[in-house]
Amino acid sequence: MRYLIIIALFTRLISFGQGSVALLYEEMPMDTILPLSVEHHSSVKPAIRMQRPIDGLINIGLNEQLYFAHITPIADLNYRYNETSQYRTGGGLNLESSFSKKWYLRASFMGGIGAGDSLFHSKSYWYNADSTSYSYADLRGRLSYTPNRIFNFQVGLDHNFIGEGNRSLFLSDYGKPHPFGQIRAQFWRVEYSVLYQFFREEEGTEWKRKNGATHHISLNATKWLNIGIFETVVFQPKDTLLNRGYDVEYLNPVIFYRPQEYALGSSDNVLLGVSFSAKHKQHNLYGQFILDEFSLTEYKAKTGWWANKYGGQLGIKGRFATNKSNWFYRLEYNAVRPYTYAHLNEGQNYGNQGNTLAHPYASNFMEILGEVKFQHRRWIVKAFASYFLKGEDKDGLSYGGNLYQPYTNRPYEYGHFTGQGQGNNGLRIMATVAFKVHRHADLQAFFENQLRYDTMTGDLKYLPIIGLRSQLWNDYRNY
C-alpha cells in the first residue's frame, strides 16, 4: 500500500499540467470569486491557468483546447478633447498559441501615431516624430513552460504585478514593460516566485542598463488567510569602477538579498515587504507594507529622519451578482513616505525608463480611491474616484517625491513628513461606458469621462475620451 501511495504521488507530480497565462487586464477581477482553498494563490499576476489531470483524464473544460493557435487583429484608437486635442491611433496583431502539452506563447505587436505624451507612458517604445506628434511601437510577449504541477518557467517582454490592489507598492504594471525571466513553484500551501528583470534608463542619447531580481513567497496559512513576503534588489551591471554584469549571487533563487548586499560590499538598492489577504465569501481585505530603510530609534524619537522610508496599503474589494449581472467594488488607501524607492542615482532607484516600478505617485504621497464596476452581457460600466496629497520638489531640492532625484539632494536631515515640499491636493473622477464589440479579441468601444482637479495649478478639467481598443493590457489614466 505504501508503494502504491508513493507511485500515485510521483505520478501526480510529474504529470503534465497544461498551463496558459492569463492577461493582466481583467474587466471583472477573478481573484475574489474563486473558492477558498489552500492551493490557490492570487497575489502574483498574471495568473497561470492550469488544466490538471483528474481521475486519469485531462480537465480542459468545454471551450478549451490543448493545442491551438489564434492570430487576432487588435486596435487602439483614442481621442481625447483638451485645450489641444490628443489622440492615439494604432493597430497590430496578437498571437496566442499552445503548441504542446507544456508550452504556451502569447505575443502582441502594435504600432501607430498620436499626439499627447500623457497617452503614451506605458508603451514599449515611442519617439518624437515632429514637434506635435509621436510615432510608437509596442511589442509584448511571454513564453511559458509548465513541465508539471509544481513548476512554471516564463521569459518575455511584459509587465508583472504583485498584490491584490488597484495599486501595488511592490511591483505594478504602471510603467513601461521590460524583459524578464521568471520561475514559479507551487507546493504544499506555498507559491514561491523568482523574477529576474532587465531595465534601462536614458542618459543623453544613450541607454544604460540596470538589473533587478525579486523574490516573493505566498503562504496560505488557512483557506481564508494569505501572508506574503517580498524582497527585491536593483543594481547597476556597470559603473565607473566595475563591470560585473548580472551578479551571479543574485541569480541564486533561494538567498536573501540584504545579507548578500552586505557580503558584496555594494550600495545596491534593496526593498523588503510583507502583505496579507483575508477572504470572506466574495470579499477580500488586503494590505501591503514596503520598507526601504528604517531606524527604530529615530522612529521612536519622532525626529522625521529622512531615511525612515516606508509605505503602506490597506484595501477591501469584492463582487456579487444580481439578475445575471456582475458587480465589483473596491476601497483602497495608499501612503508612502518621502525618498522611498529613491537612491544615489537613477541606475539604482526602483524605476525603469523614467517611470516608477510601483505606485504611479512613487513616494511622498497619500491616496484614497474607490471604484465600482458593473457588467451585463457585453455592456460594462465603470466609476472611479480618488483623492490624493502629493509633495513635489521645489527650489531645486529633492523633497522625496521624485525617485529620479538622488536623496543626497535633500534640504535637511530631520523634520520630513509625507506631503512636504510643494504640496498638491488632487481629485480624479472617471466614468466609463464600454461595449464589447468582439469577445475573442476583447475589442471594446468606450466613452470615458474624466474630471481632474489640482490645487497646485488651480485647474479644473473635464476630459472626454472616445475610443475603440483591444483590452489586452491596462492603460492607466486614473492618477
Buried (B, 14 or more C-beta within 10 A) or exposed (E): EEEEEEEEEEEEEEBBBBBBBEBBBBBBBEBBBEEEEBEBBBBBBBBBBBBBBEEEEBEEEEEBEEEEEEEBEBBBBBBBEBEEEBBBBBBBEBBBBBEEBBBBBBBBBBBBBBBBEEBBBBBBEBEEEEEEEBBBBBBBBBBBBBBBBBBBBBBBBBBBBBBBBBBBBBBBBBBBBBEBBBBBBBEEBEBBBBBBBBBBBEEEEEEBBBBBBBBBBBBBEEBBBBBBBBBBBBBBBEBEEEEBEBBEBBEEEEBEBBEBBEEBEBEBBBBBBBBBBBBEEBBBBBBBBBBBBBEEEBEEEEBBBBBBBBBBBBBBBBBBEEEEEBBBBBBBBBBBBBBBBBBEBBBBBBBBBEBBBBBBBBBBBBBBBBBBBBBEEEEBBBBBBBBBBBBBBBEEEBBBBBBBBBBEEBBEEEEBEBBBBBBBBBBBBBBBBBEBBBEEBBBBBBEBBBBBBBEEEEEEEEBEBEBBBBBBBBBBBBB
